[in-house]
C-alpha cells in the first residue's frame, strides 16, 4: 500500500472507531431494574407525610448511606424538593439508564479505626468502622467505664501498672446489630434511589475503602449500568475530632450529562443500651426543631417532642418525624438523637466550630422512621433517615453531609462548645423522670440544684457526698423560720387541747347523738382560747421540701457528673475495695453488689443496701418528735392515722430502695438534721411556759389579725350559723 493510501485510510478508521464509541454510549443507557433490590416501597415522603415501609429488608443486608469528601452542593447542579414537585412527576421522567447496579469490591482486612483508648490526652473514644454499609461498627470510650470496679481497675493500672484490665470494662456506646441475620452498623448506608431504581448499599462488597489516614477513612460506592459504564459515585468520609464529635462527609456525584432524581436512605442513631444500675428505663428519641414564622426561625426547641423507648416499642414500625403537630406548626428539623440515662448519639447539619452555618436539617433528612426488632424484653429500635427527593444535574453533586455527637450528656461539654451551643444540644440533658408528668419533676429546680451542687463540689468541699450534705444544711436553714413557727404552734395547740379535753368530754356526754353539735361547740371553745389547727403548719416544712426531693431525685438519676463518683473522697473504697457509696448515682451497696442485677417487682436490685433501712428508722424517730397530738375522735380515725404512720416508716424506704444513694443520703441527712432541729426547738419551748391564751369577752366577736386565724374564724362562724338554722327549722316543725 502506498503512503498516500495509508494517509487516507488511517483517518477513516479513527472516525469509524470514535463513532462506534459514541453510539455504544448512547444506546447503553436505558432503564431497567436490578434483581437484588430491598423489599421496600419507593414512595418518597412529601408534605403529606407518606408512611414508609420498614427499613430492614428480609432479603438484603441492612445498612444505609455513605460519606463523601467535604464537597459543597453544585450551584447549578441541584434543585430543592420544591423544584421536583413543581416539575413533571418523577415516573414521567425519561429513563436514561439500563439496569443499574453497584460495582462490587473485595473486602479489606486492614483495621478501620479512628481515635484511641490509650492516648487520653488526645482522644476521648475509639471508633471502629466497617465496609458493611460504610458505617460504624462500634464506639468505645477511653475514660468512661461500664462499672465502678472497672473504673478503679483501669485507674490503678494506668497509675501503678500491673496486669491490664479487660477492654470490655470501657463503656461501649454503640455496637453493630444483627437483624434478620443481617449486620446493621450504626449510621450505615441502606440504599439509594435513582430515577425510581432502588439500589441496596448495605453489603460490605458494595463499598471500596479508598483511603485510610489518621484523620479520616474514605469509602466509595460506584453505580454502574449493565455495560459497566459509571453512572454515579457515592462518597462517605468519616473523621473524628479530639472530643466526642464525628463528621460524616457524604455526597452523591452524578457522572452523566443528564439530570437525575435522587433519594438517599441511611440508618440513623439506634436505641442505646439500658444502664445496669437503672431504677427505671429512660431511653428516649429526641428532636430539636425550629418554628418557622413568616420566614424567621425561632430558637431551637426540643423538650416538647420526646419519644420514650417504651412508646417506640408499642408503636412498632412508624414515622416519628414529621409529626402531625410539626406539620401544622411548620416546624423545621434541626437535630435528631437517641439517648439513654447518661449518653446520646445525635445527628445534625454541618456547623463550624465557630457555630456558623445553617441550623436546618431538612435538606438532608426529610423523614425519620423506626423499626423494632428482637424478642420481647430485649428489643432494639432502628431508625432510618430519608432525604428529600432531589434533582441532581448532569455532572452535579448532592451533598448530604452531617455532624454527629457521640458522648455523655455532660453540661460542661454541651453548654460551652460549638457547634453544640448553636444547636442548643444542651436540651438533651433532661432531668425528667417521665414525659407524661414533666411539670411534676420541677426541671427548673433541678437545673438550679445542679449548678449549686457543681459549685460546691468544684470550689468549696471538692466532694459530691459533702456537697449533698451542705445542700441539706442550706435548705434546712432557709426553712428554719417556718419549721420553728410550726413546732411552737404544734406544742401550743397540744397543750390547749389537753386543757380542753375535760370540756370536750362533757360536750360528748351532753350531746351523745349529735356529733356535729359537739364539733360546733368544740370550735367555739377553741376560738375562746385563741387556737386553730390551721396555725400548726405541721406538715408544711416537709411539703416545702418535697419539690426539692423530687427535683434532686431526677437530678441525681440523670446527672452524668455524679456517675460513678464516690462519697467522702472514696474513704470506703480504701477498705478492701468496699463498694459502699462508691457510686452516688446508684444504690449504696453496703453489703456488696450482685454480679447480675435481680429484677424484683418494680426494683432492679444490684446489691444489698443499708441507707433505705436507716431512713425508715429515722422516720420512726422523727414522728416521735414532730407529729402533732392526735385529733382522732373515734377508734376508726385513730386506726387510720396509725396506718399512715406505718406507711411513712415502711413504704417510703421500700420505694427508694434502689434509688440513687445520693438521694437517700440527702433524705437521711435532712431527716436527721430535722430531728436535732426539733429537739432544740422543744427545749426552747419547755423553758418558756406556754399557757392557753383565753380571749376576753370583748375580743370573742373580733376576727384575728393573721390569715389563718381569720380563715378559722370564718369557718367557725359559718358552722355556727348552719347549726342555728337547723335548730330554727326543727322549732318550726314543732309549732306546726
Secondary structure, 3 states (H helix, E strand, C coil): CCHHHHHHHHHHHHHHHHHHHHHHHHHCCCCCCCCCCCCCCCCCCCCCCCCCCCCCCCCCCCCCECCCCCCCCCCCCEECHHHHHHCCCHHHCCCCCCCCEECCCCCCCCCCEEECCCCCCCCCEEEEEECHHHEEEEEEEEEEECCHHHHHHHHHHHHHCCCCCCHHHEEEEEECEEECCEEECECCEEEEEECCEEEECCCHHHCEEEEEECCEEEEEEEEECCCCCEEEEEEEEEEECCCCEEEEEEEEEECCCCCEEEEEEEECCCCCCCCCCCCCCCCEEEEEEEEEECCEECCCECCCCEEEHHHHHHHCCEEEECCHHHHHHCEEEEEEEEECCCEEEEEECCCCCCCCCCCCCCCCCCEEEEEEECCCCCCEEEEEEECCCEEECCCCEEECCEEEEEEECCHHHHCCCCCCCCCCHHHHCCCCCCHHHHHHHCHHHHHHHHHHHHHHHHHHCCCHHHHHHHHHHHHHHHHHHHHHHHHHHHHHHHHHHHHHHHHHHHHHHHCCCCHHHHHHHHHHHHHHCCCCHHHCCCCHHHHHHHHHHHHHHHHHHHCHHHCCCCCHHHCHHHCCCCCCCCCCCCCCCCCCEEEEEEEECCEEEEECCCHHHHHHHHHHHHHHHHCCCCCCCCHHHHHHHHHHHHHHHHHHHHHCCCCCHHHHHHHHHHHHHHHHHHHHHHHHHHHCCCCCCCCCHHHCCCCCCCHHHHHHHHHHHHHHHHHHHHHHHHHHHHHC
